[in-house]
Amino acid sequence: MAAPETQLMLSVGLIEKDVNADTLWVWCYPSVSAELREVLLSKCCLRQDSRGLHTFVFGQFRRTWYYISTVEVQEPTALKKVTHFSIVVTAKDFNPERMYIKHGSPVKMMEGYIAVLTKGICQSDENGSFLIKDYDVRKAYLAGSVKDVVSQFGMETIILYTALMLKKRIVVHHPQVEVLLEFTRALPALTWHRKDWSILHPYVHLTDSELENLRTCTGYVAGFVDPEVSNRSDLFDVYVNLPDSEITISQSAKEAMSMGKLHKDIGLVIVQSAENADRTDGQIIKDISIKTREILANLASLAEECENSKITLETLKQRHFPPATENFLFHLAAAEQLLKI
């Protein structure tokens, strides 16, 4: 029997593109739904002739994570009619590095994934034994660079932090998939106290099934390569235009996202930590977390003084906070389920 950790993996599949430019779902073990199969076919890039080859992409659909490695077939090979193939792995958890195994041939690649799926271990000539349990999920959480996010947006990073704290909908656009994946995966780390990467949807297309999936989520970080998403204000509270380094707050979210001295103080903590060349991403995240815990501790203290440990707007008004701080704490209490409804 496979070890408990192996149950995180759900399936492994093979997609091929042939000399006639037809893309086919060739094989899967044990199985995936027809709906998920169509999503995976759209993500593997083999249907997208003009957009180049994406060696590795990842994302999630209906709480199932997918990881796709795509390779161009090199001559000479027994696969005479196949020009490219994609190995597709689905899993219950977010851990891209664990799923990206490099092998010299499609046969070895498939053998490696099936071994991990069924036994929890894969023997590799290059790396010895690959154990699924060796890939700590915290390493996956820390693989994105908060420092790079702050380097690009500076004090405006506080907008992203606030949106994440309030469980708002963040949409990120960039035409290059690889850039999109790296940027979006870093954002949940700004709210490290939750350690919730289920909010991450790094590679989304404007299809009915994928948008329906997004609408079931309370808050999210969603990445799109299609610039048309900028016109879909129904999908976001905060829109991030990565190529132009611009962040826009939607009209409907401006009240909840109004900024004040508290936000400036938090922003300074984020920027000063990130600008320190000696501090690692892990240390920057810790600095932000300390400030976050301070805010949450104050909120919890307020809740303890209230009936049923639930905060009311009247409670906040009695404290005579600045308007922006009162507004932020009110919406944060709602996000943290500390608000009396």
C-alpha positions, 0 to 999 in steps of 0.5 A, a space after each residue: 500500500 502507498 504511504 499516507 503522503 502518496 494520497 496527496 497525488 490523485 492521477 497521472 496522464 499523458 497528452 500528445 501532439 502529433 505531426 498533423 497538429 492534433 492534440 490528444 489525451 492519450 492515457 490516464 491513471 486512474 482517471 480524471 473527469 471529462 470537465 477537468 480533462 478539457 481544462 488540462 488540455 487547454 493548459 498544456 499549451 499544445 493547442 496554442 501554436 503561436 504562444 510557444 512551449 511552456 515547460 512547466 505550468 501549474 494551477 487548480 480547478 475545483 480544489 484539484 491542483 494540476 502540474 503539467 510538464 511539456 517536452 518537445 520530442 527530439 530525434 531520433 525516437 520511436 515516437 515518429 508521429 509525436 512532436 510534443 507530449 505533456 505529462 499531467 499530474 493532479 494532486 490535492 495540495 499545492 507543491 509545484 517543486 515536488 511535482 516537477 521531476 526531470 527525466 530523459 524520456 517519456 517512458 522514464 518520466 511516466 515511470 517516475 510519476 507512477 512510482 510516486 503515485 503508487 509507492 510514494 518513492 521514485 528511484 532517480 539516477 541523478 538524485 537517488 530516491 525521490 520521496 513525496 514526503 521529503 517535499 515540505 509544503 512550507 518550502 512550496 509556500 516560501 518559493 515565491 519571492 515577496 521581495 520581488 513583489 515589493 521591489 516592483 510595487 513598493 508602498 503599493 504592496 500595502 494594497 495587495 496586503 489589505 486585499 488579502 487580509 480582507 479576503 478580496 478578489 485579486 486578478 493579475 494580468 501578464 502575457 507570459 505564463 511563467 511570470 504570472 506563475 512566479 508572481 501570483 504564488 508569492 502573494 498568499 505569503 503576505 498573509 502567512 498567518 493563514 497559510 492558505 494557498 487554496 486562494 491561489 488560481 495562478 493560470 485561469 482562462 476566460 471560459 465559463 467553467 473556470 469563471 464559474 469555479 472562481 465565483 464559488 470562492 470568497 476571495 482569491 488571487 487569479 492570474 490571466 494571460 488574456 488582457 481582456 480580463 481588465 474589462 471584467 470588473 465583475 471578477 476583481 476587487 483589485 486588478 494588477 497590471 504586471 507589465 505596467 506595474 499598475 494596481 487598480 482598486 475597483 469602484 465597488 471595493 474602494 470603501 472597504 479598501 480606504 487607506 489611512 495611517 495604519 496602512 502607511 505604518 504596515 506599508 513601511 514595515 513591508 518596504 523597509 524589510 524588503 529593501 534590506 539586502 541582508 534579509 531573505 524572503 523568509 525573514 521579510 515574511 516573518 517581519 510582516 507576520 509580526 505586524 499582522 499578529 499585532 493587529 489580530 491580537 488587538 482585534 481579538 482583545 476587542 472581541 473578548 470585551 464584546 458579547 459572544 466575543 463578536 465585534 460590532 461597529 458600535 464597539 469600534 466607534 467607542 474606541 474613536 479610531 481614525 475613520 480608515 482604521 475603524 473601517 479596516 478593522 470592521 472589514 477585517 473582523 468580518 474576514 476573521 469571523 469576529 464580527 457580530 452579524 
